[in-house]
Amino acid sequence: MARAESSPDRRYRGRPQLRPDDETRKIIYEAARHEFAANGFAATSTETVARRAGVSTKTLYRIVPNKAALFEGVVSDRLDSFLSDFSLHVAEGADIETGLNAALMAYADLALDPDAGFTFGISLDHRRLVIVLVDITGVVRRQESMEIDGLAPGKVLSHVKRLANGLARKEEAGERIWGAGVVMPMLFENGVPVAFGPTSMPAWQHVPIVERLSASLAIPVVVENDATAAAVGEQFHGAGRRLRDFFYIYIGVGVGGGMILSGHPYRGSAGRAGELGHIVVKPGGMLSLQKHFHRCEHWVVVKGTAEVTVDDNVRCVHENESIYIPIGNLHRLANPGKIPLELIEVQVGSYLGEDDIVRVSDVYGRG
């Protein structure tokens, strides 16, 4: 059924709509306010905000660099509206009671109820488990932690359930738990962790963390590399709030890096963008004899002594010393000392995937 024209000034099809940026920004903020209120911060995407506002994502990012800045803009806009409403009533000579009522109504419209929803933040490495319960304003309400060195993944996940449920009961959160985020010093594929090597929590390889925790906690669960998650946290709450692009150096179990490009986490084609490898070899331990076709490596020893084989050459590398591994060279790392060997590995190349590791001899029985 054809629509009647409501105005002779109706724009003709195909003609671009002209709108000042300030007006577009107001429309975007209003759309974002509704999305944040309905779905929470974590579940709201800039794409859904753009669709609700009737603008392209390109236009949205031209005006607002990232989601953290969008949320900040929404809050600032509501505060400005509150102050404007209050000032208007004062300027118009309204009585005190009327002015205060208007101020309270405006404040109620912009205020967030911190008790409206909660999420779990779960940090796992090979030594320690930390769980925090956070309200929707980002305040940590409760926290639990425990040592997990030597525990099997199934046992650790049982402790996660126990501690998380305990936090929820203490806060009387009930049905207001929106979800959980898990961070680990590993890469993930489809919610399943993939270890960097035999020293990086190998027991957790192929454990379906998302599936198992979603079932046991009965809430949505997401997983992320710890360094990338730290970069996202900096984007939301730290120096990265007004930056579209930055690199974050994270010091946890080892040294890692997270990249934010154009307001989004950047993982690269193989998920290793920004990765600074941390390798630990036990006394008397030895890694595989291997080579790569697409990358070279730089190793810096930070603790202990490394025995490094490169083709037919064997040399010892001590603390604060480094060695370069060229592309295509057979190489192996061993610890001849009596204390754990720790080193930082920087990989440089066009492709850094696991399938670029050609193992000639491996004590762990891998191909």
URHU-V381298 format. One record per helix or strand of 3 or more residues. SS is the DSSP state (alpha for helix, beta for strand). FROM is the first residue (numbers start at 1). TO is the last residue. If there is no record, write none. Layout:
SS	FROM	TO
SS	FROM	TO
This chain:
alpha	21	39
alpha	46	53
alpha	57	63
alpha	67	91
alpha	96	110
alpha	114	116
beta	118	124
beta	128	135
beta	140	147
alpha	153	171
alpha	174	176
beta	177	184
beta	187	189
beta	192	194
alpha	202	204
alpha	209	217
beta	220	225
alpha	226	237
alpha	239	242
beta	246	251
beta	255	261
beta	264	266
beta	276	281
beta	289	291
beta	295	303
beta	306	310
beta	313	317
beta	322	325
beta	331	334
beta	341	349
alpha	354	356
beta	358	361
